[in-house]
């Protein structure tokens, strides 16, 4: 009997994941589900931006190219679990990622790295367990922007929509020399106050601080030119 050859591990890139029909379908449906429930945008825009930020964080800190690419892949796939349910969406996304990546021939070590990062990205029950994980957390939690608001109809009633809509720009400035990760936000005070930002995002800022510390950085927040954390 002829023996089956061992499957050779494939070095997947972010674009390979973006081009995958199943990944695209999962992200689209997950975002659609969240829209029905009244959540802000969690679709391709958020996933792509998170991937870019996660990649840049590790590159600026001198991590190897492949490690940065894994962070980008994990960040792009991190919210797929919302296709099943909002609760435990991080853990669900990790399992969905396993199925996709294993079928595409990624090595077991890299799949495990990505699963750990995705499964630990949520502030309620996640922790920065690796450099890839820390980068994904920072990338995900610092995406605060008015374009994520689906409709302006409920801005006065919904504090999450109001705060996001008030955020006219946000940028995570990672400075390797100063060992600092500073989230710089411009908020329209006529829409929402800085106090409201911290009211809903404090838990996210705490996990960002922990993620930054894992990477040897100090996490800071600057709003409208004033350093607040």
N, C-alpha and C positions, 0 to 999 in steps of 0.2 A: 504494500500500500504506500502510495506516495505521500510523504509528510507535508502538511500545510506550512508554508513559510510564515515566520513571525511577522506580524504587522509592524511596519516601520513608523515610528512616531513622526508626526508632522509638525513643523514649526509654523503655527498659525499666526497671522497678523490681524490687526484690528479690522482691516477692510474685508478680510475673509469672513469675519463674524457679521459685519454690517450687510454683507451680500447674501447671507444665509436666509432663505425664505422662512424657515421656522422662527428664527430669531426676530425677523421683521414682523411676523404675524403675532408673536407673543407680546412684543413691545407695543404694537398698535392696539391690540385688544386690551392689554393691561391699562394703557392710557385711557382708552374708551371707557372702561369700567370705572376708573377713578373720576372721570368726568361726570358720569351719571351720579356718583356719590358726592360731587361738589368739590373735589380736590383740584389743586392747580395742575398745570401741565407736567406730565411725567413721560412724555413720548420721545421721539427721536431727537428733538432739540436738546432736552435735558440730558438724555443719555450720551449724545455726542459731545456736548460741552463738558460733562463730567469726565468722559474718556480723555479729552484733550487736557483738562486740568490735571488729572491724575498722572498722565504721562509727563507733563511738564514739571510737576513737583519733583518726581524722582530724577529726571534728567538734570534739573538745576542743582540737585543735591549730590550729583555725581554717581548715581546708581547706574549699573550696566543697562545698555539699550534694551536687552530682552526683559529685564525686570520692569522697566518702564512700560514696555509693550503689554506685559501681563496686567499691569495696573490699568491700562487703557481698556483692555478687553473686559476685565472684571467690572470696571466702572460703567461700561456700555451695557452690560447685561444685568446690572445690580437690581433693577426694579421689575424684572420680568415676572416675579412671583405675584405681582398684583393681578395677573390674569386669573389667579385662583381665588385669592382673598387678600384684603389689606392686612389682616392679622397674620403674623409670621411670614410676611412676604419675602423677607430676606432669606430665610431658610428655604422657602419654596423655590426662590430664584436660584439658589445654589444647586439644588437638585436638578432643576431644569437645565442649568448650565452644564452640569455633569453629563446629561444625556446628549446634549448638542455637541459638546467638545470631544467626548469619547467617540462618538460616531464619525467625527471629522479627523480622528487620528492623533489628537494631542497627547503628549506624554502624561503618564499618571502623576508625576511630580508637579507638572504645571497645572493640571486640572485641580489637584488638591490645593495648590496655592490660590487659585482663582476662587474655588468654592469657599475657602476660609475667609477670603476678603469679602465676597458677596454676602455670606451668611452673618457677618459681623458689622455690616454697615449701618444698621438701624440703631438710633441712640437709646432706645428702650431696653434692648437686650444684647447689644453688640459691644465689642471691644477691639482696639487696634492690636492685632495679634502678629502683625508682620509689617514690613515697609509697604508692601502692596496694599494691605488692608488699611493702613493709616492714610495712604494717598487717596484711596477710594472714599473714605469717610470725609476727608477735607474737601474733596472735589464735589461730593454730593451735597454736603450741608452748607456750602458757601454759595450755592446757586440760588440767590434771591434776586428776582428781577420782575419788573412789571409785565414782561411778555409772557410770563407763566400764568397770568390770570386769564381765564377763559371768557368771562363776561364781567362787565362793570355793574351789572344790575344789583348785586348784593354787597357791594363794597362797604356801604354804611353799616350793614348788619354783620358781615363776616370779617373778623379781625385778620384772618389769614390772607384773604384776598386783599384786604385793605393795606396790610404791611407790604405784601409783595408788589402791589400796584404802586405803592409809594417809592419803592426802590428803583430809581431811574438808572442806576448802574451799580455793579459790584465786581470787584476784582481781588483775587487772592495773590498778594505779592510775596513771593518766597525769596528770601535773601540768605543764601548759604553762608556768606561771610559774617553777617550779623546774627546768624542762627535765629531767624525770625520769619514767621508766617503771619502777615498782616492782611486781614480782610478789610478792604476799603469800600465803603458803601456811600452812595449819595441818596438821601431820603428827602422826598418832597414833604415838608412839614405841614403843608396844607391838606394833605391826604391822610397821613398817619404820623404819630409822634415817635420819637426814639424810644420812649418808655414802652410803647406797644410792641416794638421790635423785640426788646428783651423779654417782654411778657410771654411771647410765644416761642421765641428761639433760644431761650436760656439753656435748655437741656441740650440743644444742638451745639451751642458754643462750648459747653462743658466737654462733650465728646470730641469736639475739634481741638480743644486744649490738650486732651489726652493723646489724640492722634499726633499732634505736633510734637509733644514731648517724646513720643516714641521715636520720632525722626530726629530728635535732638534739637528741636526748635521751640521757641516761645511763641505762643499764639496771642495775637493782638487784634483788636477791632477798632477801626477808625471810621466814624460816621460824620459826614459833612465836614471833613477836615479836622475833627476833634478826636483824639485818642481816648477811648472809653474803657478799654481793657488792655 
